[in-house]
Amino acid sequence: MAETIQQLILDTLDKDGTLKDTRTLVLPGSSEPSATQEYQTTILGALNSLASRDMITYTTQETVSHVLTLEGAQISLEGSHEARVWAALPAKRDGAPVTPKELERKVGFETAKIGQGRAFKNKWIGKEGDGLVKLASSIQDATQLELREVDSTGTLKAGEKALAELRKRKLIAQKRGQWFTVKKGPSFSTSIAKLETDLTIDMLTSGSWKTAQYKKYNFEAEGMPPNGGAFHPLLKVREEIRNIFLEMGFAEMPTSSFVESGFWCFDALFVPQQHPAREVQDTFYLSDPSTSLPPPADYYARIAEVHEHGGYGSTGYRAPWSEAESRKLLLRTHTTASSAAMLWKLAARCRGEGASAEEADAHSGATKGTAGADDDGFRPAKLFSIDRVFRNETMDATHLAEFHQVEGVVADRGLTLADLIGFMRVFFKKMGIENLRFKPAYNPYTEPSLEIFAFHPQLRKWVEVGNSGMFRPEMLEPMGFPKDVHVHGWGIGLERPTMIRYGISNIRTLVGHKVSLEGVEKSPAVRF
Ligand SMILES: N[C@@H](Cc1ccccc1)C(=O)O
């Protein structure tokens, strides 16, 4: 089709010199010219193709024509409302006038309502007793005639005023269109040469490349729509959880330190140096560099002391202490390492080191300086983080060597276990989990410690969703916190709620080289 149209245009130009109006073209397969916009669009394609070879030039003419609206089309077919009302009534001499109610039944509520007024105005109908009768013996339905004219010609001989009236009555609408005037171009010819799109070895060896005609690049062509980026399901769930924290007044802790020392990951948290979690089967250690910079000297001394000999009301572990163990670099096994570093900064003002407290201020959303701080320098804080942690685990359908932890920490005077439990209930409720149970557990750094269980409606059983507790004095007091400052914290995984949310049973479809990219792209947003 496209090629026959091109040929038709070339032949017409050859015969007549110019083609003034493409609406006069009689297209292949039809017997008369057609001015419809579809044809003009097809013609435009042919013109562009010929123009790109300089065979023709063309100019575009804009037109405005009119088309019938749905209502207009109905009137053009069945007559105007007033004509329908007129037709439904008996002539005067036939007696039996039609009551307004009967008229409604005959022609419908709309038509009866709109048509009566106009029919009265035109003196087509009149009243007789309670009813209505025809006055005129025959009528000219001008609206219908006008609409039929618009339908076939796109306009009205009567002119713009009549068109405007029909537009106002929403019986017709404007439609923009275009047609074209075509002239011969510098490379005009009546035969369309095949244009080469590729330079081939054959063309080079035969020398035909010298005379061949080449297809021009179309820099205007629209490219293939590129695939947009997509947030990973874990990021979507992370964003929802982050929003819960933010609306509860929490500030986000910095967690960019994937590599930590044994000191911050374990020692500062009062995890004994002999604890099995610190062994290579459970923790990834760095070989190069393998040793951290020394931790703050005073603080380090207090931590070494509380481990080895006790203090702050504790007997300590009374086991050998190794600085080398403390300085080992590792991939953090929990975000509580970052929480510890943040708490240590938060306690700086209590230690009389205001300057280093400012970093904690910046991350806890507090104003700079001592505003809101107690006399001893302490200022309450609610902090959270959501980031990666690493464990040397045997991998299976639900475990990988790296995963995300969601962690919350609240520091205030006189906090109790009831605060922690109450807080958990509010927090989980915002995630859509209402049924919680708490079970006593053990963490080296919290006492008491609680495992959090939620009832899983699909699995119909209680599943562990998190771990929590009140940080021990052996951890908080060496940092410099006053005795009555209590800190509770809790950690939950990000992967498990995400898998449940998206109905994923194998973690490898979510993370790693077997991840389902389609799944990532199509995963809907999460709303708790
Ligand atoms: N660090 C704990 C979570 C936790 C954080 C804070 C307090 C108590 C527990 C874990 O890895 O499971």
The ligand as a Tripos MOL2 file, in Angstrom:
@<TRIPOS>MOLECULE
LIG
   12    12     1     0     0
SMALL
NO_CHARGES

@<TRIPOS>ATOM
      1 N1         21.6990   -7.7790   67.2690 N.3       1 LIG1
      2 C1         20.5620   -8.6390   67.4600 C.3       1 LIG1
      3 C2         19.2890   -7.8880   67.4690 C.3       1 LIG1
      4 C3         19.1660   -7.0200   68.6970 C.ar      1 LIG1
      5 C4         19.3930   -5.6810   68.5650 C.ar      1 LIG1
      6 C5         19.2790   -4.8520   69.6560 C.ar      1 LIG1
      7 C6         18.9490   -5.3960   70.8920 C.ar      1 LIG1
      8 C7         18.7310   -6.7550   71.0170 C.ar      1 LIG1
      9 C8         18.8590   -7.5450   69.9250 C.ar      1 LIG1
     10 C9         20.5670   -9.7070   66.3700 C.2       1 LIG1
     11 O1         21.4510   -9.7080   65.5520 O.co2     1 LIG1
     12 O2         19.7010  -10.5420   66.3110 O.co2     1 LIG1
@<TRIPOS>BOND
     1     1     2 1
     2     2     3 1
     3     2    10 1
     4     3     4 1
     5     4     5 ar
     6     4     9 ar
     7     5     6 ar
     8     6     7 ar
     9     7     8 ar
    10     8     9 ar
    11    10    11 2
    12    10    12 1
@<TRIPOS>SUBSTRUCTURE
     1 LIG1         1 GROUP 0 **** ****
